[in-house]
Amino acid sequence: MEESPRVLQHVEQHGYQSITEMVAALGGNAEHARLVCFDLFEQGQLQRHQRRTGKRGRPENLYGVGDFSHVTHTTPPRR
């Protein structure tokens, strides 16, 4: 899809975003943006995480690049 590079560049610069946030920043319509993000996710170019909104219903999906969930933070050794 021709919007794929724009979406990738946007999330690289601004971090994980919901479909609503991407549409507000890039324009277009939500359903098309959802399809672009889903295609990029299926190709392994985007990661997807859920954000609980505190509202009833499904959690919101956030799309972005890079997944640092495997990184563990350790304290530096004492000298």
DSSP file (Angstrom, degrees, kcal/mol; ACC not computed):
  #  RESIDUE AA STRUCTURE BP1 BP2  ACC     N-H-->O    O-->H-N    N-H-->O    O-->H-N    TCO  KAPPA ALPHA  PHI   PSI    X-CA   Y-CA   Z-CA
    1    1 A M    >         0   0    0      0, 0.0     3,-1.2     0, 0.0     0, 0.0   0.000 360.0 360.0 360.0 144.5    0.0    0.0    0.0
    2    2 A E  T 3   +     0   0    0      1,-0.3     4,-0.4     2,-0.1     0, 0.0   0.728 360.0  57.9 -69.1 -21.3    1.3    3.4   -0.8
    3    3 A E  T 3> S+     0   0    0      1,-0.2     4,-2.3     2,-0.1     3,-0.3   0.605  80.8  91.1 -83.4 -11.1    0.6    4.7    2.8
    4    4 A S  H <> S+     0   0    0     -3,-1.2     4,-2.6     1,-0.2     5,-0.2   0.897  84.8  48.6 -54.3 -48.1    2.9    2.1    4.4
    5    5 A P  H  > S+     0   0    0      0, 0.0     4,-2.5     0, 0.0    -1,-0.2   0.887 111.4  51.1 -61.8 -36.5    6.1    4.2    4.3
    6    6 A R  H  > S+     0   0    0     -4,-0.4     4,-2.3    -3,-0.3    -2,-0.2   0.915 111.5  47.2 -64.2 -42.9    4.3    7.2    5.8
    7    7 A V  H  X S+     0   0    0     -4,-2.3     4,-2.4     2,-0.2     5,-0.3   0.938 113.2  48.2 -65.2 -46.6    2.9    5.1    8.6
    8    8 A L  H  X S+     0   0    0     -4,-2.6     4,-2.0     1,-0.2    -2,-0.2   0.922 112.9  47.8 -60.1 -44.9    6.2    3.5    9.3
    9    9 A Q  H  X S+     0   0    0     -4,-2.5     4,-1.8    -5,-0.2    -1,-0.2   0.900 111.0  52.4 -62.9 -40.6    8.0    6.8    9.4
   10   10 A H  H  X S+     0   0    0     -4,-2.3     4,-2.4     1,-0.2     5,-0.2   0.938 112.0  43.1 -62.8 -48.3    5.4    8.3   11.6
   11   11 A V  H  X S+     0   0    0     -4,-2.4     4,-1.8     1,-0.2    54,-0.3   0.807 110.2  57.3 -73.1 -26.8    5.6    5.6   14.3
   12   12 A E  H  < S+     0   0    0     -4,-2.0    -1,-0.2    -5,-0.3    -2,-0.2   0.889 116.1  36.7 -64.8 -37.3    9.4    5.6   14.1
   13   13 A Q  H  < S+     0   0    0     -4,-1.8    -2,-0.2    -5,-0.2    -1,-0.2   0.821 130.6  28.4 -82.7 -32.9    9.3    9.3   15.0
   14   14 A H  H  < S-     0   0    0     -4,-2.4    -3,-0.2     1,-0.3    -2,-0.2   0.417  98.6-131.1-115.8   0.1    6.4    9.3   17.4
   15   15 A G     <  -     0   0    0     -4,-1.8    -1,-0.3    -5,-0.2    -2,-0.1  -0.256  61.8  -2.7  80.3-170.1    6.3    5.9   19.0
   16   16 A Y  S    S-     0   0    0     49,-0.1     2,-0.3    46,-0.1    48,-0.2  -0.295  71.3-178.5 -61.6 135.6    3.4    3.6   19.5
   17   17 A Q  E     -A   63   0A   0     46,-2.4    46,-3.1     4,-0.0     2,-0.1  -0.967  24.6-126.3-137.2 148.7    0.1    5.1   18.3
   18   18 A S  E  >  -A   62   0A   0     -2,-0.3     4,-2.3    44,-0.2     5,-0.2  -0.452  36.8-106.4 -82.4 166.8   -3.5    4.1   18.1
   19   19 A I  H  > S+     0   0    0     42,-0.5     4,-2.6     1,-0.2     5,-0.2   0.914 122.5  53.4 -59.3 -43.3   -5.4    4.2   14.8
   20   20 A T  H  > S+     0   0    0      1,-0.2     4,-2.0     2,-0.2    -1,-0.2   0.909 109.3  47.6 -59.7 -43.7   -7.2    7.3   16.0
   21   21 A E  H  > S+     0   0    0      2,-0.2     4,-1.7     1,-0.2    -1,-0.2   0.887 112.3  49.7 -65.8 -39.2   -4.0    9.1   16.8
   22   22 A M  H  X S+     0   0    0     -4,-2.3     4,-3.4     2,-0.2     5,-0.4   0.916 110.4  49.4 -66.2 -42.7   -2.5    8.1   13.5
   23   23 A V  H  X S+     0   0    0     -4,-2.6     4,-2.2     1,-0.2    -2,-0.2   0.893 109.7  52.1 -64.1 -39.2   -5.5    9.4   11.5
   24   24 A A  H  < S+     0   0    0     -4,-2.0    -1,-0.2    -5,-0.2    -2,-0.2   0.880 118.6  37.1 -63.1 -37.0   -5.5   12.7   13.5
   25   25 A A  H  < S+     0   0    0     -4,-1.7    -2,-0.2    -5,-0.1    -1,-0.2   0.865 131.0  26.2 -83.3 -38.0   -1.8   13.1   12.6
   26   26 A L  H  < S-     0   0    0     -4,-3.4    -3,-0.2     1,-0.2    -2,-0.2   0.613  98.3-133.6-104.4 -15.4   -1.7   11.8    9.0
   27   27 A G     <  +     0   0    0     -4,-2.2    -1,-0.2    -5,-0.4     2,-0.2  -0.292  56.4  98.1  84.6-178.1   -5.2   12.3    7.8
   28   28 A G  S    S-     0   0    0     -2,-0.1     2,-0.3    -4,-0.1    -1,-0.1  -0.513  77.7 -54.1  94.6-165.6   -7.4    9.7    5.9
   29   29 A N     >  -     0   0    0     -2,-0.2     4,-2.2     1,-0.1     5,-0.2  -0.868  38.7-122.4-118.7 154.5  -10.0    7.4    7.4
   30   30 A A  H  > S+     0   0    0     -2,-0.3     4,-2.5     1,-0.2     5,-0.2   0.853 107.2  54.1 -62.9 -40.4   -9.7    5.0   10.3
   31   31 A E  H  > S+     0   0    0      2,-0.2     4,-1.9     1,-0.2    -1,-0.2   0.916 110.9  45.7 -65.2 -41.8  -10.8    1.9    8.4
   32   32 A H  H  > S+     0   0    0      2,-0.2     4,-2.4     1,-0.2    -1,-0.2   0.917 113.0  50.6 -65.6 -42.7   -8.1    2.4    5.7
   33   33 A A  H  X S+     0   0    0     -4,-2.2     4,-2.6     1,-0.2    -2,-0.2   0.889 108.4  53.0 -61.2 -39.5   -5.5    3.1    8.4
   34   34 A R  H  X S+     0   0    0     -4,-2.5     4,-2.5     2,-0.2    -1,-0.2   0.907 109.7  48.3 -62.0 -42.6   -6.5    0.0   10.3
   35   35 A L  H  X S+     0   0    0     -4,-1.9     4,-2.4     2,-0.2    -2,-0.2   0.909 111.6  49.4 -65.3 -42.3   -6.0   -2.1    7.1
   36   36 A V  H  X S+     0   0    0     -4,-2.4     4,-2.3     2,-0.2    -2,-0.2   0.941 114.1  45.6 -61.3 -47.5   -2.6   -0.5    6.4
   37   37 A C  H  X S+     0   0    0     -4,-2.6     4,-2.4     1,-0.2    -2,-0.2   0.896 111.8  51.3 -64.6 -40.5   -1.4   -1.2   10.0
   38   38 A F  H  X S+     0   0    0     -4,-2.5     4,-2.6     2,-0.2    -1,-0.2   0.915 110.2  49.4 -64.1 -41.8   -2.8   -4.7   10.0
   39   39 A D  H  X S+     0   0    0     -4,-2.4     4,-1.7     2,-0.2    -2,-0.2   0.923 112.3  47.6 -61.9 -44.3   -0.9   -5.5    6.7
   40   40 A L  H  <>S+     0   0    0     -4,-2.3     5,-2.5     1,-0.2     6,-1.1   0.870 112.0  50.9 -64.7 -36.4    2.3   -4.1    8.1
   41   41 A F  H ><5S+     0   0    0     -4,-2.4     3,-1.2     4,-0.2    -2,-0.2   0.921 109.0  50.3 -64.8 -44.9    1.8   -6.1   11.3
   42   42 A E  H 3<5S+     0   0    0     -4,-2.6    -2,-0.2     1,-0.3    -1,-0.2   0.823 109.3  52.0 -63.3 -31.7    1.2   -9.3    9.3
   43   43 A Q  T 3<5S-     0   0    0     -4,-1.7    -1,-0.3    -5,-0.2    -2,-0.2   0.517 117.0-115.3 -81.7  -6.1    4.5   -8.6    7.3
   44   44 A G  T < 5S+     0   0    0     -3,-1.2    -3,-0.2    -4,-0.4    -2,-0.1   0.613  87.5 113.2  82.7  12.8    6.4   -8.2   10.6
   45   45 A Q  S   <S+     0   0    0     -5,-2.5     2,-0.3    -6,-0.2    -4,-0.2   0.693  74.7  41.7 -90.1 -19.6    7.1   -4.5   10.0
   46   46 A L  S    S-     0   0    0     -6,-1.1     2,-0.3    -9,-0.1    19,-0.2  -0.937  71.7-142.3-124.0 149.1    5.0   -3.2   12.9
   47   47 A Q  E     -B   64   0A   0     17,-4.0    17,-1.9    -2,-0.3     2,-0.4  -0.740  16.0-150.1-100.1 157.2    4.4   -4.5   16.4
   48   48 A R  E     +B   63   0A   0     -2,-0.3     2,-0.3    15,-0.2    15,-0.2  -0.996  17.0 173.2-134.4 131.8    1.0   -4.4   18.1
   49   49 A H  E     -B   62   0A   0     13,-2.4    13,-3.6    -2,-0.4     2,-0.4  -0.942  28.5-119.5-131.3 154.3    0.2   -4.0   21.8
   50   50 A Q  E     -B   61   0A   0     -2,-0.3     2,-0.5    11,-0.2    11,-0.2  -0.762  18.3-161.1 -96.9 142.2   -3.0   -3.5   23.6
   51   51 A R  E     -B   60   0A   0      9,-3.5     9,-2.4    -2,-0.4     2,-0.4  -0.985  17.5-134.4-120.0 123.2   -3.8   -0.5   25.7
   52   52 A R        -     0   0    0     -2,-0.5     6,-0.1     7,-0.2     9,-0.0  -0.614  14.4-166.6 -76.1 131.5   -6.6   -0.8   28.2
   53   53 A T        -     0   0    0     -2,-0.4    -1,-0.1     2,-0.2     3,-0.1   0.596  36.0-120.0 -95.3 -12.6   -8.8    2.3   28.0
   54   54 A G  S    S+     0   0    0      1,-0.4     2,-0.2     0, 0.0    -2,-0.1   0.416  81.5 108.8  84.8  -3.2  -10.8    1.8   31.2
   55   55 A K  S    S-     0   0    0      1,-0.1    -1,-0.4     3,-0.1    -2,-0.2  -0.563  80.1 -89.9 -99.6 167.4  -13.9    1.7   29.1
   56   56 A R  S    S+     0   0    0     -2,-0.2     2,-0.2    -3,-0.1    -1,-0.1  -0.384  88.2  36.5 -70.4 155.3  -16.1   -1.3   28.4
   57   57 A G  S    S-     0   0    0     -2,-0.1    -2,-0.0     2,-0.0     0, 0.0  -0.540 101.6 -11.5 101.7-166.7  -15.3   -3.3   25.3
   58   58 A R        -     0   0    0     -2,-0.2    -5,-0.1     1,-0.1    -3,-0.1  -0.329  69.7-108.0 -70.5 148.4  -12.1   -4.3   23.6
   59   59 A P        -     0   0    0      0, 0.0     2,-0.3     0, 0.0    -7,-0.2  -0.395  40.9-103.7 -68.1 156.8   -8.8   -2.8   24.5
   60   60 A E  E     - B   0  51A   0     -9,-2.4    -9,-3.5    -2,-0.1     2,-0.4  -0.627  30.3-128.0 -83.6 138.7   -7.3   -0.4   21.9
   61   61 A N  E     - B   0  50A   0     -2,-0.3   -42,-0.5   -11,-0.2     2,-0.4  -0.723  17.8-158.9 -87.7 136.6   -4.5   -1.6   19.7
   62   62 A L  E     -AB  18  49A   0    -13,-3.6   -13,-2.4    -2,-0.4     2,-0.4  -0.945   6.8-156.4-111.8 136.3   -1.3    0.5   19.5
   63   63 A Y  E     +AB  17  48A   0    -46,-3.1   -46,-2.4    -2,-0.4     2,-0.3  -0.909  28.9 127.9-115.5 140.9    1.0    0.0   16.6
   64   64 A G  E     - B   0  47A   0    -17,-1.9   -17,-4.0    -2,-0.4     2,-0.4  -0.957  49.8 -91.3-168.5-176.9    4.7    0.8   16.5
   65   65 A V  S    S+     0   0    0    -54,-0.3   -19,-0.1    -2,-0.3   -49,-0.1  -0.872  81.2  28.1-113.3 148.0    8.2   -0.4   15.6
   66   66 A G        -     0   0    0     -2,-0.4     2,-0.5     1,-0.1   -19,-0.1   0.485  60.6-139.0  79.9 136.0   10.6   -2.1   18.0
   67   67 A D        +     0   0    0      1,-0.1     3,-0.4   -20,-0.0    -1,-0.1  -0.948  21.1 174.2-131.2 110.3    9.7   -4.2   21.0
   68   68 A F    >   +     0   0    0     -2,-0.5     3,-1.4     1,-0.2    -1,-0.1   0.131  48.0 111.1-102.3  20.6   11.8   -3.7   24.0
   69   69 A S  T 3  S+     0   0    0      1,-0.3    -1,-0.2     3,-0.0    -2,-0.0   0.730  73.0  60.6 -68.0 -19.6    9.7   -5.9   26.3
   70   70 A H  T 3  S+     0   0    0     -3,-0.4     2,-0.4     2,-0.1    -1,-0.3   0.605  82.3 101.3 -82.3 -10.6   12.6   -8.4   26.4
   71   71 A V    <   -     0   0    0     -3,-1.4     2,-0.4     1,-0.0    -3,-0.0  -0.589  58.2-159.0 -78.4 129.6   15.0   -5.8   28.0
   72   72 A T        -     0   0    0     -2,-0.4     2,-0.5     2,-0.0    -2,-0.1  -0.911  10.9-136.1-109.1 138.1   15.5   -6.2   31.7
   73   73 A H        -     0   0    0     -2,-0.4     2,-0.3     0, 0.0    -2,-0.0  -0.789  25.0-176.7 -93.6 129.0   16.8   -3.3   33.7
   74   74 A T        -     0   0    0     -2,-0.5    -2,-0.0     3,-0.0     0, 0.0  -0.904  27.7-113.2-123.1 153.3   19.5   -4.2   36.3
   75   75 A T        -     0   0    0     -2,-0.3     3,-0.1     1,-0.1     0, 0.0  -0.604  41.0-103.4 -81.2 146.0   21.1   -2.0   38.8
   76   76 A P        -     0   0    0      0, 0.0    -1,-0.1     0, 0.0     2,-0.0  -0.348  45.0 -95.1 -66.3 150.0   24.9   -1.3   38.3
   77   77 A P        -     0   0    0      0, 0.0     2,-0.2     0, 0.0    -3,-0.0  -0.319  41.1-109.2 -65.0 147.9   27.2   -3.3   40.5
   78   78 A R              0   0    0      1,-0.1    -3,-0.0    -3,-0.1     0, 0.0  -0.507 360.0 360.0 -75.5 145.5   28.5   -1.7   43.7
   79   79 A R              0   0    0     -2,-0.2    -1,-0.1     0, 0.0     0, 0.0   0.418 360.0 360.0-106.0 360.0   32.1   -0.6   43.7
